[in-house]
Amino acid sequence: MSKTEDFLSKEEEQEIIEAIRLAELNTSGEIRVHLEKTANGDATPRALELFHTLKMDNTKRKNGVLIYVAVADKTFVIYGDEGINNLVENDFWDCTKDLMQSHFKKGEFKKGLVEGILRSGDRLKKYFPYTDDDTNELSNEISKG
């Protein structure tokens, strides 16, 4: 098995999917998690590539968020679509990254992802509150490469 497959148990994956569902109850924003072994270089361009591959740039309000983790590289990126980035301050994701990184350094990967997802949903509700006519535009499943 690759390190990506060993990164989270099936139970942990389900907890992360549930965290996405809960976070999206606060916001019309769409949150996804993608795991892969390596970014083969700088993780940011790879996250952007996957953002488009996963069609996360097709949300109505341009408010998709990808949490990308390159397991073997021990790196991650939080990538928000232009609808988010046009409204929020430049350091908007910093507190979420710091929270996740503090758990990752302790080997608490599931906890870091869950807390990062929930924090993302909470922070996004200010700019993209949940509305009664909101639909789940993107899958909550964890994608893997």
C-alpha positions, 0 to 999 in steps of 0.5 A, spaced: 500 500 500 502 507 498 502 512 504 496 515 501 492 509 503 495 508 510 494 516 511 487 515 514 483 509 516 476 508 513 473 510 520 477 517 519 475 518 512 468 518 514 469 523 520 472 527 515 466 527 510 462 528 516 466 534 518 465 537 511 458 536 511 457 539 518 462 545 515 457 546 509 451 547 514 454 554 515 456 556 509 454 556 501 462 555 500 464 548 498 470 544 501 473 538 498 479 534 501 484 531 496 490 526 498 496 524 494 503 521 495 507 527 492 506 533 489 512 532 485 515 539 486 511 545 489 504 543 492 501 550 490 501 549 483 499 542 484 493 544 488 491 549 483 491 543 477 487 539 482 482 544 483 481 545 476 481 537 475 476 536 480 471 542 477 471 546 483 472 552 479 465 551 477 461 553 483 456 558 482 459 563 487 466 561 486 467 559 493 470 552 493 476 550 497 481 545 496 485 542 502 490 538 498 495 534 502 501 531 499 502 525 504 510 523 503 512 530 502 509 532 508 506 538 506 499 541 504 495 547 501 489 550 502 486 553 496 480 558 495 477 560 489 477 567 486 470 568 489 473 567 496 480 571 495 476 577 492 473 578 498 477 576 504 484 579 507 490 576 504 492 572 511 485 569 511 487 562 511 493 563 515 489 561 522 486 555 519 493 553 516 496 554 523 491 550 526 492 544 522 499 544 522 500 544 529 496 537 529 500 534 523 506 536 527 503 531 532 501 526 527 494 528 529 492 528 521 485 526 522 484 531 527 488 537 523 483 535 517 477 535 521 478 542 525 481 545 519 475 543 515 470 546 521 474 552 521 474 553 514 466 553 514 466 557 520 470 563 517 467 562 510 460 563 513 461 571 514 462 572 506 458 566 504 452 564 509 448 558 508 441 559 505 435 555 504 436 554 497 443 552 497 445 546 494 451 541 495 455 543 488 461 538 490 462 531 493 464 531 500 468 525 498 475 525 499 479 524 492 485 521 492 491 521 487 
